[in-house]
Amino acid sequence: MSHAYYQLPNGRVASIDGDCDFPPLSQALTEPNGLIAIGGDLSFSRLLSAYQQGIFPWFSEGDPIMWWSPSPRMVLYPDELNISRSLAKTLKNSPFEIRFNTVFREVISACSNTERGGQLGTWITEEIINAYCALHDAGHAISAECWLDNQLVGGCYGVKIGNMFYGESMFHLVSNASKVAFVKLVEKLKGEGIGLIDCQMKTAHLASFGAREIERDDFIKQLSMLIKNV
């Protein structure tokens, strides 16, 4: 296991030793927004430590592991979930069957294979897939799956720690499949007492569901309360 991080305060690179130690969040760069460390590995303990501090990995294949804690932070409060009229109609007449946690690896792999506009390649590498499957095996990563005629046609996944959920990615092979899976996941999480869903960075798609931006300090304050019993 690699124990070295490379901290980037004020654009300068410095080495930090320690099993799962990250730099203080106050040292995250503003440009690019929230980059706080480069290096280390995706071990179970490191990933868990990162999420508990509001830090997540995101990097392209072939690049070193990059760790982020952006500000502002896009979040969704389950009570604020917005469902459009068209999506409500789809939900009412949905031909889909929703399952949870039956094919986690297939869901994250499908997210990896999804082409996204303006993005070359994928950040969901084989290393990421294996690391999050380990989180899943330990009960910390979950998937919502949309099935049609017994075929997986959409879904999403994320990380759950205490009463906090971190949304990671979604995919669809059939129109609205990922949206239906996401809504059903939010409803399930709300029923389980989840108080906040992290959406990381702002997108129009997430905003359409009612997600909004809050400052990092506010995010971390709420996070610490939601995971305090972990």
Secondary structure, DSSP 4 states (H G I P E B T S, - for coil): ---EEEE-GGG--EEEESSS----GGG--TTTTTEEEEE----HHHHHHHHHTT-EE---TTSPPEEE--SSEEEE-GGG----HHHHHHHHT---EEEESSSHHHHHHHHHH---TT--S-S--HHHHHHHHHHHHTTSEEEEEEEETTEEEEEEEEEEETTEEEEEEEEESSTTHHHHHHHHHHHHHHHTT--EEEEES--HHHHHTT-EEE-HHHHHHHHHHHTTT-
